[in-house]
């Protein structure tokens, strides 16, 4: 009778052991899935950002100035342009560019 009890304990330990292994395999699969999803999102963002990056432009033509940023394009007619100023100084917060007021 003692032998059958002992074999019962071994078989239940075997079942519990297989459940732990199955649970670990499920966790690994879930981790791989989330890593793949995150990698896909990163690749998609890089492709979209790279494509949008090609849109950056500064165009001067007869109609005015066109500034193409990543998300928007700004068009300024020549009547709105007062002058172009070349500056290399860094401005502090609240400071106006040379020739500009801080309104």
C-alpha positions as CSV (number, residue, x, y, z in Angstrom):
1,X,0.0,0.0,0.0
2,X,2.9,2.4,0.7
3,X,4.2,1.8,-2.8
4,X,0.9,3.0,-4.4
5,X,0.9,6.1,-2.3
6,X,4.4,6.9,-3.3
7,X,3.7,6.4,-7.0
8,X,0.7,8.7,-6.6
9,X,2.8,11.4,-5.2
10,X,5.3,11.0,-8.0
11,X,2.6,11.2,-10.6
12,X,1.0,14.3,-9.1
13,X,4.5,15.9,-8.9
14,X,4.9,15.0,-12.6
15,X,1.6,16.7,-13.4
16,X,2.5,19.8,-11.5
17,X,5.9,19.9,-13.1
18,X,4.4,19.7,-16.5
19,X,1.9,22.5,-15.7
20,X,4.8,24.7,-14.6
21,X,6.7,24.0,-17.8
22,X,3.6,24.6,-19.9
23,X,3.0,27.9,-18.1
24,X,6.6,29.0,-18.7
25,X,6.2,28.1,-22.4
26,X,3.1,30.2,-22.6
27,X,4.9,33.1,-20.9
28,X,7.8,32.9,-23.3
29,X,5.3,32.9,-26.3
30,X,3.5,35.9,-24.9
31,X,6.8,37.7,-24.4
32,X,7.9,36.9,-27.9
33,X,4.5,38.2,-29.2
34,X,4.8,41.5,-27.3
35,X,8.4,42.0,-28.5
36,X,7.3,41.4,-32.1
37,X,4.5,43.9,-31.7
38,X,6.8,46.5,-30.2
39,X,9.4,45.9,-32.9
40,X,6.7,46.3,-35.6
41,X,5.5,49.6,-34.0
42,X,9.1,50.9,-33.9
43,X,9.7,49.9,-37.5
44,X,6.5,51.5,-38.7
45,X,7.3,54.8,-36.8
46,X,10.8,54.9,-38.3
47,X,9.4,54.4,-41.8
48,X,6.7,57.0,-41.4
49,X,9.2,59.5,-39.8
50,X,11.8,58.8,-42.6
51,X,9.1,59.4,-45.2
52,X,7.9,62.6,-43.6
53,X,11.5,63.7,-43.2
54,X,11.9,63.9,-46.9
55,X,9.3,66.7,-47.0
56,X,11.4,69.2,-45.1
57,X,12.1,72.1,-47.5
58,X,12.6,75.8,-47.9
59,X,11.5,77.0,-51.3
60,X,11.7,80.6,-52.6
61,X,9.7,81.3,-55.8
62,X,7.7,84.0,-57.4
63,X,4.7,83.5,-55.1
64,X,6.8,83.8,-51.8
65,X,8.4,81.5,-49.3
66,X,7.3,77.9,-48.7
67,X,8.6,76.2,-45.5
68,X,7.8,72.5,-45.4
69,X,8.1,70.9,-42.0
70,X,7.5,67.3,-41.0
71,X,3.8,67.8,-40.2
72,X,2.8,71.1,-41.9
73,X,3.7,73.3,-44.8
74,X,3.7,77.1,-44.3
75,X,3.4,79.5,-47.2
76,X,4.3,83.1,-46.8
77,X,3.7,85.6,-49.6
78,X,6.3,88.2,-50.5
79,X,4.1,91.0,-49.2
80,X,4.4,89.5,-45.7
81,X,8.2,89.2,-45.8
82,X,10.0,92.3,-44.4
83,X,13.6,91.0,-44.5
84,X,15.8,88.0,-44.0
85,X,18.2,88.0,-41.0
86,X,21.1,85.7,-40.6
87,X,21.9,85.0,-37.0
88,X,24.0,82.5,-35.1
89,X,23.2,83.5,-31.6
90,X,21.2,81.3,-29.3
91,X,18.2,83.0,-27.8
92,X,17.1,82.6,-24.2
93,X,13.5,82.0,-23.2
94,X,11.4,85.1,-23.7
95,X,14.1,86.9,-25.7
96,X,13.3,88.2,-29.2
97,X,15.3,87.7,-32.3
98,X,17.3,90.7,-33.5
99,X,14.9,93.2,-35.1
100,X,11.8,91.6,-33.5
101,X,9.7,92.7,-30.5
102,X,8.6,90.3,-27.7
103,X,4.8,90.7,-28.2
